[in-house]
Structures are given as C-alpha cells and as structure tokens.
C-alpha cells in the first residue's frame, strides 16, 4: 500500500474550476468579487489581486497582483534591480514591470498547471502562498523605496485588470 496516499487521507484531485476558486476563497473568509467571466478578484492591503483559470481546459491556475504604487518611468532601472534581487533570493512570486500612461506597473504572479486536478487543500495552499508572497514582495519594495507613498494611485481606472 502507498503510505503517502494513506497519510494524505486518500483525497483524490479534482479539476480546477472558477467555482472551486470562489469556494476556497470563501472558506478562507476572504472578501472577493467575480467578474463577467466568473474569475475572482479582490483587494489585499490595498493591492488588486485577480485569480484566473487559463489554458485549454482551464487547468492552469494563475494568481496575479499589482503593487498599488506606480513609480515614474525614470525609476525603472532601480525597480528592475530590486525585482532581480528578489528573484535571486526567492522562488515566489514571479514579478515584472510594464509601462502604462508614463508610469511603471509592477505585477506579481504565481501560476501552476493542475492538468491532473488538485485537492481543496492544495488549492487553499496555492492561494495562501500566492497572496502572502505577493504581499511580502510589495512590503519589501516599500522598504526599498522611501518615496513609494507618493506613487500610490488613486485613479479608479485599473489598467492592469
């Protein structure tokens, strides 16, 4: 008998769905909404988070977040240096920079292919890992850039959604 399966309680993985993501967020007492496609979104510590099921069968689960401050374009070398240092020391989340309306948009992402399904506990662990490591990245950036509060966007428009 497989001791690992026995220890894990023989919980079989089931396909990833948007409804399962919503149920997992609900079980974690998270405040969230759903868009017209059924994807979930929310706001943690002032940062937008989005939860996507992508791929041919919706089997790839992607959590994407955006640092609310939007640094000016001339800060790109310093921002890239900080993100590169982050990636050299940590495995999550992946982070990158885009330009939008003469500002830098800093995105963080954690994606996993669940082609063979996942358990509810794995889904919750993915959510907790993604949210916590992304907030950790954003808090790190705030310690590295003293002027971050000057860059906070108050615009209702969300170009990164």
N, C-alpha and C positions, 0 to 999 in steps of 0.2 A: 504494500500500500504506500502511496506517496505521502510522506509525512508532512510536506509543505501544504498540500491540499487539505489534509486533515487538520493541521494547525490553523489554516485560514478559514475554517468553517464551511468548506466546500461551496462557497458562494461563486456562482458562475457569472462571468462577464456578460453583459447585455449591450446592445447597440447604443451608441451615443445619440441623444436627441435633444432638441431645444427644450422640450418639456422636462426632460431629466435635469438639464442645467437649471431651469427655473425651480424645480423641486429641491435640488441640492442647495441653491441659494436661500430658498425659503427655510429649509431645515437648519440653516446656519443663522437664521434670524436677520438676514440681510435685507435692506431696503433696496428695491430694484424695480425697473420697469421693463416693458417689452416693446420693441418697435414693430412696424408693419410686417416685417419678415418673421417675427417671433423670436428674434435674437434678444438677449437680455442686456441691460445696461444699468449702470449705477454710478454713484459718486462716493469715493472713499477719501477722506482727508482733503477734500477739495479737488480731487483729480478724477477725470472721467475714465471709467472702465467699461469695456464692451466685451461681450462673450459670444463667439461665433462657432458654429459647426460648419466647416467647409470641407471641400473635397467632393469627389463624385458621389459619394454616399453620405456625406455629412459626417465622416468618420474622423476628421482632424479637428481637434478642439483647440481654439485659439483664444487666449485672453490677451487683450490689448488695452493699454492705458496711455494716458498723456499727462505729462508734467504740466500743471496749470501755468506756471510762469513761461513766458515766451521771450527768450533772450533776443536781443538785437542781432542782426546778421554778423556784425563785427566780432561777436563773441564765439563764432563757430570754431576757430582753432582751439580755444580753451575748453569748450564743451566737448569737442571730439576727443581731446586729450583725456578729460575726466572719464568719458564713456569707455575709451580704450583701456584705461587703468582699471575700471570696474570689470570689464570683460576678462582682463588678465588675472584677476583675483577671485572671480566668482563665476559660477556657471549659469545662474539665472538672475534676472531676465536678460534676454537679448534687448539691446537698446540701440536706437538710431535717430538720426536728425534729418528733418525735411525743412525746406523753406516754404513759407506761406505768408503772403502780404507783408513782405520785408521783415519777417520775424522767423525765429527758429522754433520748430515744433519738435519736441523731444518725445519719442514714443518708446514704450517698453512692451515686450511681447513674450509670451510663453506658449508654445504650440507642441502638441503631442498627437501622433497618429494612433487612434484607437480602432483600427480596422477590425480587430478581433473582439471589440467591446471592452467594457470596463465595469467594475463594480461601483456601487454607490459610494463606498469608502474611498475608492481611487479617485472618483470624481470630486468628492469633497477635498481630498488631499491636494488635487491639482488646483482647485480654486484657492485654497488656503496658501499654497506655495506661491501661486502667481500674485495674488493680492498682496501678501506680506513682502515678497521680494521686490515687487514694484514700488511699494511704499518705501521700502528700505533704500532703493535706488534714489527715489525723489528726495528723501531726507538727507542722503549723502550729498546730493547736488546742492541742497540748501546750505550745507556746511561748507561747501567749496566756493560758493558764490555769495558773498555778503550782500550784494545788491538784488538778490532774487525777488524780494518783495516788490521792487519797482517794476518787475517784469510780469506780475500777475495780471492775467487777462480778466477783464470784467465784461467782455463782449458776450452777448447772448449767442452769437454765432459760434458753432463748433465745426471748424473746417476739418477736424480730424475724425469726425464721427463717420 
